[in-house]
Amino acid sequence: MSATLAKFFDDVAAGIGLGPTVDRATVEALRGELTTVLDAIGDHLPADAPTLTLTKGRIRAVLACETGALAANEVIPQVTAPMMLGHLVDRVVASYVLTGTVPTDPFEHAVDALRAERDERAISWLDGADTDAVRELRADLADRAARVESSWPLVSSEWWPRLEDPARIPFARRRLILSGRFDVMLGGRATPLPLVIVEIKAGAATAIHQPDLYWYALLGALRDHVAPRVVAVWSAADGITTTAPITADALHSAAMRVVAAAERWIEVLSGREPKITAHPGCRWCALLEVCETGQRWSPDAALDEDWLDDEVDTGDDA
């Protein structure tokens, strides 16, 4: 369902729009089942292969097209303007959540935050960008920052906000790792409020991103042994909040998706011929110029930049 972010906060506080409580025993049983399966799958990872880190991007990629995923896995992903905008929006939102105000100069504040965090790849891109690219980025960020101010409610300390919260769950003697980072985690534990996760997108959220919400729920449940009641994605492009109430079945489906992705990754890394599949992200694939299947994919059916995450998937925390 979709709603404004202010309404989302009000609804969560009132117990509206939440999934049923998934008890700890159910979460632990799911973790046990997933551990058994992923440990067995991980044993087939070639001895000379590096640790396989599964992020939402790598899961989505290999399930969409094994050939494209394998090609992308062999290069360091380049920072792009949409990805950079995502970085900057995340810093503006973080500032708002902590202080209740949008920075006077959102661009300079966000860049200073990246420099303080020593995000070398992001800073290198900014330092090398031409004047027009930086001007456009400033304008795009100003638009998103205004939407933060108009869309986000004040987040009281009662919500116990945790920002850019990382999660790494090891399996198979640490040879296979599930990795992610929650943009904003709220409530739970010592608070009187339900545990919820809010993901931030600089662009528009689409149906392509729906499985990502359940991935975040699974990752949170595996790390904290407690499942979030709802996961939401807020789009800075249009101010729309899309929510996914979390159930035990949703967690199980997300776990099966992880298993399917892990199986495919280990099979292709072990030498199986990767399959080629047309999908909405073909137009962004590094192999498009030599891939007839991708070239036949209808541009009218494809998605624009929304297929791409507005963050850099380095294999660690995307």
PANU-544564 format. One record per residue (C-alpha): x, y, z; residue in one letter. Coordinates in steps of 0.1 Angstrom, whole numbers, plus 5000, padded with zeros to 4 digits. Layout:
x->X&y->Y&z->Z&resn->A
...
% end
This chain:
x->5000&y->5000&z->5000&resn->M
x->5011&y->5036&z->4995&resn->S
x->5007&y->5065&z->5019&resn->A
x->5024&y->5097&z->5031&resn->T
x->5053&y->5092&z->5054&resn->L
x->5036&y->5112&z->5082&resn->A
x->5006&y->5089&z->5079&resn->K
x->5029&y->5059&z->5080&resn->F
x->5044&y->5070&z->5113&resn->F
x->5009&y->5078&z->5128&resn->D
x->4996&y->5044&z->5116&resn->D
x->5026&y->5025&z->5130&resn->V
x->5022&y->5042&z->5164&resn->A
x->4985&y->5033&z->5163&resn->A
x->4991&y->4997&z->5153&resn->G
x->4976&y->5001&z->5119&resn->I
x->4991&y->4985&z->5087&resn->G
x->5014&y->4962&z->5105&resn->L
x->5020&y->4925&z->5099&resn->G
x->5011&y->4901&z->5127&resn->P
x->5038&y->4896&z->5153&resn->T
x->5062&y->4868&z->5141&resn->V
x->5072&y->4851&z->5173&resn->D
x->5109&y->4845&z->5181&resn->R
x->5105&y->4807&z->5178&resn->A
x->5093&y->4811&z->5142&resn->T
x->5123&y->4834&z->5134&resn->V
x->5147&y->4809&z->5151&resn->E
x->5132&y->4780&z->5132&resn->A
x->5136&y->4798&z->5099&resn->L
x->5172&y->4808&z->5107&resn->R
x->5179&y->4772&z->5115&resn->G
x->5165&y->4759&z->5082&resn->E
x->5183&y->4786&z->5063&resn->L
x->5216&y->4778&z->5080&resn->T
x->5213&y->4741&z->5071&resn->T
x->5206&y->4749&z->5035&resn->V
x->5231&y->4777&z->5030&resn->L
x->5258&y->4758&z->5048&resn->D
x->5253&y->4729&z->5024&resn->A
x->5253&y->4752&z->4994&resn->I
x->5283&y->4771&z->5006&resn->G
x->5303&y->4739&z->5008&resn->D
x->5302&y->4737&z->4970&resn->H
x->5319&y->4771&z->4966&resn->L
x->5353&y->4765&z->4949&resn->P
x->5381&y->4764&z->4974&resn->A
x->5400&y->4791&z->4956&resn->D
x->5370&y->4814&z->4953&resn->A
x->5366&y->4844&z->4976&resn->P
x->5338&y->4847&z->5001&resn->T
x->5305&y->4850&z->4984&resn->L
x->5287&y->4881&z->4997&resn->T
x->5251&y->4882&z->4988&resn->L
x->5236&y->4917&z->4988&resn->T
x->5201&y->4927&z->4975&resn->K
x->5218&y->4938&z->4942&resn->G
x->5236&y->4905&z->4937&resn->R
x->5205&y->4885&z->4945&resn->I
x->5184&y->4905&z->4921&resn->R
x->5210&y->4904&z->4894&resn->A
x->5216&y->4866&z->4893&resn->V
x->5179&y->4859&z->4894&resn->L
x->5173&y->4883&z->4865&resn->A
x->5202&y->4871&z->4843&resn->C
x->5231&y->4849&z->4853&resn->E
x->5253&y->4861&z->4824&resn->T
x->5248&y->4897&z->4832&resn->G
x->5253&y->4891&z->4870&resn->A
x->5286&y->4873&z->4864&resn->L
x->5299&y->4900&z->4841&resn->A
x->5290&y->4927&z->4867&resn->A
x->5306&y->4907&z->4894&resn->N
x->5340&y->4908&z->4877&resn->E
x->5343&y->4946&z->4876&resn->V
x->5342&y->4973&z->4903&resn->I
x->5309&y->4991&z->4898&resn->P
x->5312&y->5026&z->4886&resn->Q
x->5297&y->5055&z->4906&resn->V
x->5270&y->5072&z->4885&resn->T
x->5250&y->5104&z->4890&resn->A
x->5219&y->5086&z->4902&resn->P
x->5240&y->5066&z->4927&resn->M
x->5256&y->5098&z->4939&resn->M
x->5222&y->5114&z->4943&resn->L
x->5212&y->5085&z->4965&resn->G
x->5243&y->5089&z->4987&resn->H
x->5235&y->5126&z->4991&resn->L
x->5198&y->5121&z->4998&resn->V
x->5206&y->5095&z->5025&resn->D
x->5228&y->5121&z->5043&resn->R
x->5201&y->5148&z->5041&resn->V
x->5175&y->5124&z->5055&resn->V
x->5199&y->5113&z->5083&resn->A
x->5204&y->5150&z->5093&resn->S
x->5167&y->5156&z->5093&resn->Y
x->5160&y->5125&z->5114&resn->V
x->5186&y->5136&z->5140&resn->L
x->5180&y->5173&z->5141&resn->T
x->5145&y->5179&z->5128&resn->G
x->5156&y->5203&z->5101&resn->T
x->5169&y->5201&z->5066&resn->V
x->5205&y->5216&z->5063&resn->P
x->5206&y->5251&z->5049&resn->T
x->5228&y->5240&z->5021&resn->D
x->5219&y->5203&z->5016&resn->P
x->5246&y->5197&z->4990&resn->F
x->5275&y->5210&z->5010&resn->E
x->5262&y->5193&z->5041&resn->H
x->5259&y->5159&z->5024&resn->A
x->5293&y->5162&z->5007&resn->V
x->5309&y->5172&z->5040&resn->D
x->5293&y->5141&z->5056&resn->A
x->5308&y->5119&z->5028&resn->L
x->5342&y->5134&z->5034&resn->R
x->5339&y->5128&z->5071&resn->A
x->5330&y->5092&z->5065&resn->E
x->5360&y->5089&z->5041&resn->R
x->5338&y->5076&z->5013&resn->D
x->5367&y->5077&z->4988&resn->E
x->5348&y->5065&z->4958&resn->R
x->5320&y->5090&z->4962&resn->A
x->5344&y->5118&z->4968&resn->I
x->5366&y->5109&z->4939&resn->S
x->5335&y->5110&z->4916&resn->W
x->5325&y->5144&z->4929&resn->L
x->5360&y->5158&z->4926&resn->D
x->5362&y->5146&z->4890&resn->G
x->5327&y->5156&z->4879&resn->A
x->5323&y->5186&z->4855&resn->D
x->5305&y->5218&z->4864&resn->T
x->5273&y->5209&z->4846&resn->D
x->5271&y->5175&z->4864&resn->A
x->5276&y->5191&z->4898&resn->V
x->5250&y->5218&z->4890&resn->R
x->5224&y->5193&z->4880&resn->E
x->5232&y->5172&z->4911&resn->L
x->5228&y->5202&z->4933&resn->R
x->5194&y->5210&z->4917&resn->A
x->5182&y->5174&z->4920&resn->D
x->5193&y->5173&z->4956&resn->L
x->5176&y->5206&z->4964&resn->A
x->5143&y->5192&z->4950&resn->D
x->5147&y->5160&z->4971&resn->R
x->5156&y->5180&z->5002&resn->A
x->5125&y->5202&z->4999&resn->A
x->5105&y->5169&z->4997&resn->R
x->5122&y->5157&z->5029&resn->V
x->5111&y->5188&z->5047&resn->E
x->5075&y->5186&z->5034&resn->S
x->5071&y->5148&z->5037&resn->S
x->5089&y->5137&z->5069&resn->W
x->5074&y->5143&z->5103&resn->P
x->5096&y->5151&z->5133&resn->L
x->5110&y->5118&z->5145&resn->V
x->5110&y->5119&z->5183&resn->S
x->5136&y->5100&z->5204&resn->S
x->5109&y->5076&z->5214&resn->E
x->5113&y->5060&z->5180&resn->W
x->5150&y->5053&z->5188&resn->W
x->5161&y->5059&z->5152&resn->P
x->5192&y->5040&z->5139&resn->R
x->5207&y->5053&z->5107&resn->L
x->5228&y->5034&z->5081&resn->E
x->5226&y->5003&z->5103&resn->D
x->5247&y->4975&z->5088&resn->P
x->5240&y->4938&z->5090&resn->A
x->5262&y->4909&z->5080&resn->R
x->5250&y->4873&z->5086&resn->I
x->5277&y->4846&z->5080&resn->P
x->5270&y->4810&z->5068&resn->F
x->5291&y->4781&z->5057&resn->A
x->5320&y->4789&z->5080&resn->R
x->5319&y->4825&z->5068&resn->R
x->5323&y->4815&z->5031&resn->R
x->5288&y->4829&z->5024&resn->L
x->5276&y->4861&z->5039&resn->I
x->5243&y->4879&z->5036&resn->L
x->5250&y->4916&z->5038&resn->S
x->5229&y->4948&z->5038&resn->G
x->5224&y->4982&z->5054&resn->R
x->5192&y->4996&z->5067&resn->F
x->5187&y->5033&z->5059&resn->D
x->5165&y->5040&z->5089&resn->V
x->5155&y->5015&z->5116&resn->M
x->5129&y->5025&z->5142&resn->L
x->5112&y->5012&z->5173&resn->G
x->5116&y->4978&z->5188&resn->G
x->5135&y->4965&z->5218&resn->R
x->5133&y->4989&z->5247&resn->A
x->5108&y->5013&z->5230&resn->T
x->5070&y->5010&z->5232&resn->P
x->5068&y->5011&z->5194&resn->L
x->5069&y->4983&z->5168&resn->P
x->5101&y->4975&z->5150&resn->L
x->5100&y->4990&z->5115&resn->V
x->5125&y->4997&z->5087&resn->I
x->5123&y->5026&z->5063&resn->V
x->5144&y->5025&z->5031&resn->E
x->5151&y->5057&z->5012&resn->I
x->5152&y->5060&z->4974&resn->K
x->5163&y->5091&z->4956&resn->A
x->5143&y->5080&z->4925&resn->G
x->5109&y->5065&z->4923&resn->A
x->5101&y->5031&z->4938&resn->A
x->5086&y->5005&z->4914&resn->T
x->5074&y->4969&z->4916&resn->A
x->5110&y->4959&z->4908&resn->I
x->5119&y->4969&z->4943&resn->H
x->5091&y->4951&z->4962&resn->Q
x->5112&y->4919&z->4968&resn->P
x->5139&y->4942&z->4984&resn->D
x->5115&y->4951&z->5012&resn->L
x->5111&y->4914&z->5022&resn->Y
x->5149&y->4910&z->5019&resn->W
x->5154&y->4938&z->5044&resn->Y
x->5128&y->4922&z->5067&resn->A
x->5146&y->4888&z->5065&resn->L
x->5180&y->4903&z->5071&resn->L
x->5167&y->4922&z->5101&resn->G
x->5150&y->4891&z->5115&resn->A
x->5182&y->4870&z->5111&resn->L
x->5204&y->4897&z->5128&resn->R
x->5181&y->4907&z->5156&resn->D
x->5161&y->4875&z->5161&resn->H
x->5130&y->4897&z->5159&resn->V
x->5111&y->4904&z->5127&resn->A
x->5101&y->4940&z->5118&resn->P
x->5063&y->4944&z->5117&resn->R
x->5065&y->4965&z->5084&resn->V
x->5091&y->4977&z->5060&resn->V
x->5085&y->5009&z->5040&resn->A
x->5103&y->5026&z->5011&resn->V
x->5101&y->5064&z->5008&resn->W
x->5107&y->5079&z->4974&resn->S
x->5124&y->5113&z->4975&resn->A
x->5114&y->5118&z->4938&resn->A
x->5076&y->5119&z->4946&resn->D
x->5073&y->5117&z->4984&resn->G
x->5053&y->5085&z->4982&resn->I
x->5057&y->5058&z->5009&resn->T
x->5051&y->5022&z->4999&resn->T
x->5047&y->4997&z->5027&resn->T
x->5050&y->4959&z->5031&resn->A
x->5035&y->4944&z->5062&resn->P
x->5057&y->4915&z->5073&resn->I
x->5044&y->4880&z->5079&resn->T
x->5061&y->4846&z->5086&resn->A
x->5052&y->4836&z->5050&resn->D
x->5069&y->4867&z->5036&resn->A
x->5101&y->4859&z->5056&resn->L
x->5100&y->4823&z->5043&resn->H
x->5095&y->4835&z->5007&resn->S
x->5125&y->4859&z->5011&resn->A
x->5146&y->4831&z->5024&resn->A
x->5138&y->4809&z->4995&resn->M
x->5147&y->4837&z->4971&resn->R
x->5181&y->4839&z->4989&resn->V
x->5186&y->4802&z->4985&resn->V
x->5178&y->4803&z->4948&resn->A
x->5203&y->4831&z->4943&resn->A
x->5230&y->4814&z->4963&resn->A
x->5225&y->4782&z->4943&resn->E
x->5229&y->4801&z->4910&resn->R
x->5259&y->4821&z->4921&resn->W
x->5278&y->4790&z->4933&resn->I
x->5269&y->4770&z->4902&resn->E
x->5282&y->4797&z->4878&resn->V
x->5312&y->4804&z->4900&resn->L
x->5319&y->4767&z->4898&resn->S
x->5320&y->4767&z->4861&resn->G
x->5284&y->4760&z->4849&resn->R
x->5275&y->4779&z->4818&resn->E
x->5255&y->4810&z->4829&resn->P
x->5221&y->4814&z->4814&resn->K
x->5211&y->4845&z->4795&resn->I
x->5176&y->4860&z->4802&resn->T
x->5161&y->4892&z->4789&resn->A
x->5148&y->4914&z->4817&resn->H
x->5142&y->4952&z->4824&resn->P
x->5178&y->4959&z->4833&resn->G
x->5192&y->4947&z->4800&resn->C
x->5197&y->4982&z->4787&resn->R
x->5221&y->4989&z->4815&resn->W
x->5241&y->4957&z->4812&resn->C
x->5278&y->4959&z->4803&resn->A
x->5274&y->4931&z->4778&resn->L
x->5245&y->4947&z->4759&resn->L
x->5266&y->4955&z->4728&resn->E
x->5274&y->4918&z->4723&resn->V
x->5242&y->4903&z->4737&resn->C
x->5215&y->4896&z->4711&resn->E
x->5190&y->4886&z->4738&resn->T
x->5194&y->4919&z->4755&resn->G
x->5193&y->4938&z->4723&resn->Q
x->5159&y->4922&z->4715&resn->R
x->5145&y->4933&z->4748&resn->W
x->5118&y->4959&z->4740&resn->S
x->5128&y->4994&z->4752&resn->P
x->5091&y->5001&z->4756&resn->D
x->5089&y->4973&z->4781&resn->A
x->5121&y->4982&z->4799&resn->A
x->5123&y->5005&z->4829&resn->L
x->5145&y->5036&z->4831&resn->D
x->5169&y->5043&z->4858&resn->E
x->5145&y->5029&z->4884&resn->D
x->5159&y->4994&z->4875&resn->W
x->5192&y->5006&z->4890&resn->L
x->5197&y->5012&z->4927&resn->D
x->5206&y->5047&z->4937&resn->D
x->5234&y->5033&z->4957&resn->E
x->5267&y->5016&z->4949&resn->V
x->5266&y->4978&z->4953&resn->D
x->5301&y->4970&z->4963&resn->T
x->5292&y->4936&z->4975&resn->G
x->5294&y->4947&z->5012&resn->D
x->5263&y->4965&z->5023&resn->D
x->5241&y->4975&z->4994&resn->A
% end
